[in-house]
Amino acid sequence: MQKAPKKRAGQIKVHKTLTMHVELFGLLEQIRQKQRLDTADEAIELSIRLSANKLGITQDYEWSWFIQ
């Protein structure tokens, strides 16, 4: 049984083709699986937010639900 999609206020849908080496996609998939995320989009968002937090440029968004 699939989980219901997560709804968040202020979210927009943008289509963009990403080009990356297969090794990076493999790392992304490992992040997705280890964090028990449903999609690569969630793994990309988690990675961006963790990097932004590390760099001190995080905005006040609620994203703690990503960390499992």
N, CA, C and O atoms as a GROMACS GRO file, in nm:
protein
  272
    1MET      N    1   0.083  -0.117   0.000
    1MET     CA    2   0.000   0.000   0.000
    1MET      C    3   0.088   0.125   0.000
    1MET      O    4   0.180   0.136   0.081
    2GLN      N    5   0.060   0.218  -0.089
    2GLN     CA    6   0.140   0.340  -0.099
    2GLN      C    7   0.098   0.440   0.006
    2GLN      O    8  -0.018   0.445   0.048
    3LYS      N    9   0.196   0.521   0.049
    3LYS     CA   10   0.167   0.628   0.144
    3LYS      C   11   0.101   0.743   0.071
    3LYS      O   12   0.123   0.764  -0.048
    4ALA      N   13   0.019   0.818   0.144
    4ALA     CA   14  -0.041   0.938   0.086
    4ALA      C   15   0.069   1.041   0.063
    4ALA      O   16   0.160   1.052   0.145
    5PRO      N   17   0.061   1.117  -0.046
    5PRO     CA   18   0.163   1.219  -0.070
    5PRO      C   19   0.163   1.324   0.040
    5PRO      O   20   0.058   1.358   0.095
    6LYS      N   21   0.281   1.373   0.073
    6LYS     CA   22   0.294   1.475   0.177
    6LYS      C   23   0.257   1.610   0.117
    6LYS      O   24   0.307   1.647   0.010
    7LYS      N   25   0.172   1.685   0.185
    7LYS     CA   26   0.129   1.816   0.139
    7LYS      C   27   0.197   1.922   0.225
    7LYS      O   28   0.199   1.911   0.347
    8ARG      N   29   0.253   2.023   0.159
    8ARG     CA   30   0.315   2.133   0.232
    8ARG      C   31   0.275   2.264   0.168
    8ARG      O   32   0.272   2.276   0.046
    9ALA      N   33   0.246   2.363   0.250
    9ALA     CA   34   0.205   2.494   0.202
    9ALA      C   35   0.321   2.560   0.128
    9ALA      O   36   0.437   2.543   0.165
   10GLY      N   37   0.288   2.635   0.026
   10GLY     CA   38   0.389   2.711  -0.048
   10GLY      C   39   0.471   2.630  -0.145
   10GLY      O   40   0.569   2.681  -0.199
   11GLN      N   41   0.435   2.508  -0.169
   11GLN     CA   42   0.512   2.423  -0.259
   11GLN      C   43   0.467   2.445  -0.402
   11GLN      O   44   0.347   2.449  -0.430
   12ILE      N   45   0.563   2.460  -0.491
   12ILE     CA   46   0.533   2.470  -0.633
   12ILE      C   47   0.596   2.353  -0.704
   12ILE      O   48   0.695   2.296  -0.657
   13LYS      N   49   0.540   2.316  -0.816
   13LYS     CA   50   0.593   2.204  -0.892
   13LYS      C   51   0.667   2.260  -1.014
   13LYS      O   52   0.610   2.335  -1.094
   14VAL      N   53   0.794   2.223  -1.027
   14VAL     CA   54   0.878   2.268  -1.136
   14VAL      C   55   0.938   2.145  -1.202
   14VAL      O   56   0.986   2.054  -1.135
   15HIS      N   57   0.935   2.143  -1.334
   15HIS     CA   58   0.996   2.032  -1.406
   15HIS      C   59   1.133   2.075  -1.454
   15HIS      O   60   1.146   2.175  -1.524
   16LYS      N   61   1.234   2.000  -1.417
   16LYS     CA   62   1.371   2.029  -1.458
   16LYS      C   63   1.443   1.896  -1.476
   16LYS      O   64   1.438   1.810  -1.389
   17THR      N   65   1.509   1.881  -1.588
   17THR     CA   66   1.588   1.761  -1.612
   17THR      C   67   1.725   1.779  -1.548
   17THR      O   68   1.794   1.878  -1.574
   18LEU      N   69   1.763   1.685  -1.465
   18LEU     CA   70   1.894   1.688  -1.401
   18LEU      C   71   1.988   1.594  -1.474
   18LEU      O   72   1.952   1.481  -1.508
   19THR      N   73   2.107   1.641  -1.497
   19THR     CA   74   2.209   1.558  -1.560
   19THR      C   75   2.319   1.536  -1.456
   19THR      O   76   2.378   1.632  -1.406
   20MET      N   77   2.346   1.410  -1.425
   20MET     CA   78   2.450   1.379  -1.328
   20MET      C   79   2.513   1.245  -1.363
   20MET      O   80   2.454   1.162  -1.432
   21HIS      N   81   2.633   1.225  -1.313
   21HIS     CA   82   2.700   1.097  -1.334
   21HIS      C   83   2.623   0.988  -1.261
   21HIS      O   84   2.557   1.012  -1.160
   22VAL      N   85   2.632   0.869  -1.314
   22VAL     CA   86   2.560   0.756  -1.256
   22VAL      C   87   2.602   0.732  -1.111
   22VAL      O   88   2.522   0.686  -1.030
   23GLU      N   89   2.728   0.764  -1.078
   23GLU     CA   90   2.774   0.746  -0.940
   23GLU      C   91   2.698   0.837  -0.844
   23GLU      O   92   2.666   0.797  -0.733
   24LEU      N   93   2.670   0.961  -0.887
   24LEU     CA   94   2.595   1.054  -0.803
   24LEU      C   95   2.451   1.007  -0.787
   24LEU      O   96   2.393   1.019  -0.679
   25PHE      N   97   2.394   0.955  -0.894
   25PHE     CA   98   2.258   0.903  -0.882
   25PHE      C   99   2.255   0.785  -0.786
   25PHE      O  100   2.160   0.768  -0.710
   26GLY      N  101   2.359   0.704  -0.789
   26GLY     CA  102   2.370   0.592  -0.696
   26GLY      C  103   2.376   0.639  -0.551
   26GLY      O  104   2.312   0.580  -0.464
   27LEU      N  105   2.452   0.746  -0.526
   27LEU     CA  106   2.459   0.803  -0.391
   27LEU      C  107   2.323   0.858  -0.349
   27LEU      O  108   2.281   0.842  -0.235
   28LEU      N  109   2.256   0.925  -0.442
   28LEU     CA  110   2.123   0.978  -0.415
   28LEU      C  111   2.026   0.866  -0.378
   28LEU      O  112   1.946   0.880  -0.286
   29GLU      N  113   2.033   0.757  -0.449
   29GLU     CA  114   1.946   0.643  -0.421
   29GLU      C  115   1.978   0.583  -0.284
   29GLU      O  116   1.888   0.540  -0.212
   30GLN      N  117   2.106   0.579  -0.246
   30GLN     CA  118   2.143   0.529  -0.114
   30GLN      C  119   2.088   0.620  -0.004
   30GLN      O  120   2.042   0.571   0.099
   31ILE      N  121   2.093   0.751  -0.025
   31ILE     CA  122   2.035   0.846   0.070
   31ILE      C  123   1.886   0.821   0.082
   31ILE      O  124   1.831   0.817   0.193
   32ARG      N  125   1.819   0.804  -0.031
   32ARG     CA  126   1.674   0.781  -0.032
   32ARG      C  127   1.639   0.656   0.048
   32ARG      O  128   1.547   0.657   0.130
   33GLN      N  129   1.712   0.549   0.025
   33GLN     CA  130   1.684   0.423   0.093
   33GLN      C  131   1.716   0.430   0.242
   33GLN      O  132   1.637   0.386   0.325
   34LYS      N  133   1.833   0.486   0.275
   34LYS     CA  134   1.875   0.491   0.416
   34LYS      C  135   1.782   0.579   0.499
   34LYS      O  136   1.756   0.548   0.615
   35GLN      N  137   1.730   0.687   0.441
   35GLN     CA  138   1.639   0.776   0.511
   35GLN      C  139   1.493   0.732   0.497
   35GLN      O  140   1.402   0.796   0.549
   36ARG      N  141   1.472   0.623   0.425
   36ARG     CA  142   1.337   0.569   0.400
   36ARG      C  143   1.245   0.673   0.336
   36ARG      O  144   1.130   0.689   0.376
   37LEU      N  145   1.299   0.742   0.238
   37LEU     CA  146   1.221   0.841   0.164
   37LEU      C  147   1.152   0.773   0.047
   37LEU      O  148   1.195   0.668   0.000
   38ASP      N  149   1.043   0.834   0.001
   38ASP     CA  150   0.964   0.773  -0.106
   38ASP      C  151   1.017   0.803  -0.245
   38ASP      O  152   1.004   0.721  -0.336
   39THR      N  153   1.076   0.921  -0.263
   39THR     CA  154   1.115   0.962  -0.398
   39THR      C  155   1.255   1.023  -0.400
   39THR      O  156   1.308   1.062  -0.296
   40ALA      N  157   1.312   1.030  -0.518
   40ALA     CA  158   1.440   1.097  -0.536
   40ALA      C  159   1.426   1.246  -0.507
   40ALA      O  160   1.521   1.309  -0.460
   41ASP      N  161   1.309   1.303  -0.536
   41ASP     CA  162   1.285   1.445  -0.506
   41ASP      C  163   1.306   1.472  -0.357
   41ASP      O  164   1.368   1.572  -0.320
   42GLU      N  165   1.255   1.384  -0.272
   42GLU     CA  166   1.271   1.402  -0.128
   42GLU      C  167   1.419   1.389  -0.088
   42GLU      O  168   1.466   1.462  -0.001
   43ALA      N  169   1.491   1.299  -0.151
   43ALA     CA  170   1.633   1.281  -0.121
   43ALA      C  171   1.712   1.404  -0.165
   43ALA      O  172   1.805   1.446  -0.095
   44ILE      N  173   1.677   1.462  -0.278
   44ILE     CA  174   1.743   1.584  -0.325
   44ILE      C  175   1.714   1.698  -0.229
   44ILE      O  176   1.805   1.773  -0.192
   45GLU      N  177   1.587   1.713  -0.188
   45GLU     CA  178   1.551   1.820  -0.096
   45GLU      C  179   1.624   1.804   0.038
   45GLU      O  180   1.675   1.901   0.093
   46LEU      N  181   1.629   1.682   0.089
   46LEU     CA  182   1.700   1.658   0.214
   46LEU      C  183   1.846   1.698   0.201
   46LEU      O  184   1.900   1.764   0.289
   47SER      N  185   1.909   1.659   0.093
   47SER     CA  186   2.050   1.690   0.071
   47SER      C  187   2.074   1.840   0.063
   47SER      O  188   2.170   1.891   0.120
   48ILE      N  189   1.986   1.910  -0.007
   48ILE     CA  190   1.999   2.056  -0.020
   48ILE      C  191   1.982   2.122   0.117
   48ILE      O  192   2.061   2.208   0.155
   49ARG      N  193   1.879   2.080   0.191
   49ARG     CA  194   1.854   2.142   0.322
   49ARG      C  195   1.966   2.114   0.422
   49ARG      O  196   2.003   2.203   0.499
   50LEU      N  197   2.020   1.993   0.421
   50LEU     CA  198   2.132   1.962   0.511
   50LEU      C  199   2.256   2.043   0.474
   50LEU      O  200   2.327   2.091   0.562
   51SER      N  201   2.282   2.059   0.345
   51SER     CA  202   2.396   2.140   0.300
   51SER      C  203   2.377   2.286   0.337
   51SER      O  204   2.471   2.351   0.384
   52ALA      N  205   2.257   2.338   0.316
   52ALA     CA  206   2.228   2.478   0.351
   52ALA      C  207   2.244   2.500   0.502
   52ALA      O  208   2.298   2.601   0.544
   53ASN      N  209   2.196   2.405   0.581
   53ASN     CA  210   2.210   2.414   0.726
   53ASN      C  211   2.358   2.416   0.766
   53ASN      O  212   2.399   2.495   0.851
   54LYS      N  213   2.436   2.330   0.704
   54LYS     CA  214   2.579   2.324   0.734
   54LYS      C  215   2.649   2.455   0.698
   54LYS      O  216   2.743   2.497   0.766
   55LEU      N  217   2.602   2.519   0.590
   55LEU     CA  218   2.661   2.646   0.546
   55LEU      C  219   2.603   2.767   0.618
   55LEU      O  220   2.647   2.880   0.597
   56GLY      N  221   2.504   2.744   0.703
   56GLY     CA  222   2.445   2.853   0.779
   56GLY      C  223   2.348   2.939   0.699
   56GLY      O  224   2.324   3.054   0.735
   57ILE      N  225   2.292   2.884   0.591
   57ILE     CA  226   2.200   2.962   0.508
   57ILE      C  227   2.059   2.904   0.507
   57ILE      O  228   1.980   2.931   0.417
   58THR      N  229   2.028   2.825   0.608
   58THR     CA  230   1.897   2.763   0.618
   58THR      C  231   1.792   2.867   0.652
   58THR      O  232   1.812   2.952   0.739
   59GLN      N  233   1.679   2.859   0.583
   59GLN     CA  234   1.565   2.942   0.617
   59GLN      C  235   1.478   2.866   0.715
   59GLN      O  236   1.500   2.748   0.739
   60ASP      N  237   1.380   2.933   0.772
   60ASP     CA  238   1.296   2.874   0.876
   60ASP      C  239   1.186   2.788   0.817
   60ASP      O  240   1.068   2.820   0.832
   61TYR      N  241   1.222   2.680   0.750
   61TYR     CA  242   1.124   2.586   0.698
   61TYR      C  243   1.120   2.464   0.789
   61TYR      O  244   1.221   2.425   0.846
   62GLU      N  245   1.004   2.406   0.801
   62GLU     CA  246   0.989   2.283   0.880
   62GLU      C  247   1.029   2.166   0.791
   62GLU      O  248   0.958   2.132   0.696
   63TRP      N  249   1.140   2.104   0.821
   63TRP     CA  250   1.185   1.990   0.741
   63TRP      C  251   1.234   1.876   0.828
   63TRP      O  252   1.294   1.781   0.778
   64SER      N  253   1.209   1.885   0.957
   64SER     CA  254   1.258   1.780   1.047
   64SER      C  255   1.192   1.644   1.019
   64SER      O  256   1.245   1.540   1.059
   65TRP      N  257   1.077   1.644   0.950
   65TRP     CA  258   1.012   1.517   0.919
   65TRP      C  259   1.096   1.432   0.823
   65TRP      O  260   1.073   1.312   0.810
   66PHE      N  261   1.194   1.495   0.754
   66PHE     CA  262   1.282   1.420   0.664
   66PHE      C  263   1.376   1.328   0.741
   66PHE      O  264   1.408   1.219   0.694
   67ILE      N  265   1.420   1.370   0.858
   67ILE     CA  266   1.518   1.294   0.932
   67ILE      C  267   1.448   1.182   1.007
   67ILE      O  268   1.362   1.206   1.092
   68GLN      N  269   1.486   1.060   0.976
   68GLN     CA  270   1.421   0.944   1.038
   68GLN      C  271   1.521   0.864   1.119
   68GLN      O  272   1.485   0.763   1.179
   0.00000   0.00000   0.00000
